Every structure is written in structure tokens, then in C-alpha cells.
Amino acid sequence: MEIYLVRHTETICEKGVCYGQSDVAIAEPFDLVFENIISQLPPEAIIFSSPLKRCSILAKHIQKRIKTISYQEDKRLMEMNFGDWEMKNWNDILSEQLNPWMEDFVNIPASNGESFVELHNRVGQFLSHQISEEIKQPVIIISHAGVIRSILCHHTFLPLKDAFTNKVDFGQVIKIVL
């Protein structure tokens, strides 16, 4: 089975702002970027998307342009919950909170948020419940960098501490085969 992992396009947030599960808008115009993404996708697929608008806007655009077998938004595909850090500049987060997380983001949660292993577990639940060997059609997953890195760790057995070795750019399409 082919799975196409698609990261949302650029947001309106300034660089350096932490916006995990905050529902921020995408930068416009996005039509050309969307067309480039669609050109890399199969003509027919099952689509899953994070419900955050930076993903769902793209997902609904794709849904209109290809033959969609089914479309579903799933909260398990949301980006990491950064809790108290949401919409703060990374430089403004207290070092006594940020430094332990930076040293072990896998196990230590953001303040009132979640750790990468918690994100990885919910992504694993999504994969085990939604992606089965019986599916013969291509699958498109529109999501976030953290979720895509988690899926790639599931797929390649890459240790979570090494997840950031997978570069995931805005609007990038990564094809994997199960």
C-alpha cells in the first residue's frame, strides 16, 4: 500500500513561534503550492487529515481535485500539544521549563502539554485503527511535521530521539510503501 504523507503549507505565524495545536491559518496565496502538492499525489485515494485548519484547508482542496474514496479528519493526527508554550516565542519560554524538554523531548512533556512519546503513541493508535493491510488504495495523510516524523519512526523503526533527522518541509510530500 502506498501512503503519501503531506505536511501543511506555511502558516501565518512568525518564525520562532511555538504553535503546535493552536489552530493557525496558512499563508496566502497558496493555490500554486497546492497545485504542486497535488501533482505529486495519486489520482484516487483515501484521505485522512488533521482537523486543524492548516491541514483541513489543504485536504479539502485535494479532495476536490482527486477521486476521493473516503475523507476523514482525525484528532490523533494533530501536532504535538505544547500546552503553556502555545503561541509563545521559543525565546520567551523560561529556560528552566524549556531546557529539560530540549534535553529529552521524547519523554518530557511541554509544560501542561505532551511529550513526543505521547504524540507517537496516539499516532500509533491512528495507524493501527485506520491503516490496515486490507486497504488496497493509496492513502493520503495531511498532517504536521511532528506527526509525519512519528509515522516515519513507526515505518523505519528509527528511535524517537532521532526523529528530527527526518527533514519535513512545509508542503512536502513523502511517499512510503507498506
N, C-alpha and C positions, 0 to 999 in steps of 0.2 A: 504494500500500500504506500502511495506517495502522500507525504504530509508537507504542506507548504506553510512555513512559519513566517508571518508577516508582522513586522513592527510598525506601529503607527508612525505617521509623519511628524515633522517638527511641531512643537507646541508654541503657544504664545508666551510661555514663561522665559524670563531672562536666564541666561546661563548661570549656574551656581545655585539655583533654587531647587529645593527638595520638594517634589510633587507626586510622590508615589500613588496613593489612591485619591488624591484631590482630582476633581472632575474638571480639568482644564481644557480649553479649546485648542484646536490645531491652527497653525499659521496659514493664512490665505495669501495668495491663491494656491490651491492645491490640485487643481484639475490636471496639470501636466505631470505632477508627481504620481497622482492616482493612475493615470494612463500608463506610466512606466511600470508601476506595480502590476497592473492588470495584464500587461504584455508578457509578464513572467509566470502567469498562472494558467492552469488548465482551463479548457472551455466549459467544463462541467465539474461540480464539486459539492461536497458537504461543507458548510461554513459554520465555524464557531468563532465567537468574538467575546472579548471583554465588554462588559456593559458601559464602561467609561466612554464618554463621547469621542475622545481622541481615537478610539478604536472603532466604535459603532458607526461613526460617520463614514469611515473608510469601508467597513464591512457592508454597509447598506449600499454604497456605491458599487462595490464588487458584485453584490447580489443582483443589482440591476443589469450588469454587463455580461454575466456568465449564466449558464443554465445551472440554477441552484437546486440541488436535490433536497436540502433542508438547511434552515438557518436557525441558529440558537445562540443567545447570549448567556454567558455563564460567569458568575461572580468568582469562581475559582481561577479564572484567567485574568483577574485584576492584578495590578502591580503590587509590590510589597507595601504593606501598611507601615508608614513611617511615624504614625502616632503624633506626638507633640511636635515633631520636626516638620510636618507637612506645611508647605508654602513658606518655610523659613529659608534664608540663605544658609548654605552649608557653613559659611564662615561665622555665622551668628549662633550656631549651636554650641552650647557650653562644652568645653574640651573634656570635662570630667564625665559627660554623657557620651560624647562622640568617640573619644579615644578608645574606650573598651570595645565599642562596636566595630571600629576600624580594625582593631587587632583580631577580632573574632566575629565578623558579621554573620558567619554561618550559625552560631549558637546564641549569640547575644542579641536580644531584640532592640529595636529602636525604642526610645522612651515612650511607653504606652502604645507601642506598635508591635511588629512581629520580626522574627529573625528569618534569615534565609532558609533555614531548615523547615520552619513553619510554612513559608511560601512553597518550598519544594514538596512538602507533604500534601498540601491542598492541590498542587498541580498534579502530583501523582494520583490523587483521588480522581481528578478530572480524567486523566489518561486511562485509568483502569475502568472507569464507568462509561466513558464516551468513545474510546478508541479501541475497537475490538478487531480480531483477525477476520471476522465475518465481513467487515467493510471492504468492498472491492473498489469503490470510487475514491478519487483523490479527496483529501481533506485539506481545507484551508483554515488556519488558526490565526486570527488577528489579535495581537496582544502587545505586550510590553517587553522591554529588554530583560528584566529580571525573570519573567515567566519563560521567555524563549531560552535564556541561559539555563534555566531549570530543566526544561524539556531536553535540551542538548545534553545536560548531565545525565538525565534518565536514559537517553538514547545511547550515549557513548560510555557510560559508567565513569565519567570524569568526576573526580572528587569535588564536592561542593566548594571547597576552599579555592579551587582552580577555575570556578565558573567564569570569572572575568577574563580568562584567556580567550573566551569566545567573544569577538567583537560583534556587536549588533547595532548597526546604524539606523537612524530614522528612515523609515520606508524600505528597509532591506527585506528581501525575500530569501529565505533559506529553505532549500528542499532537502528532506530526509526520506529515506525509504525504510519501512519496517518489514 
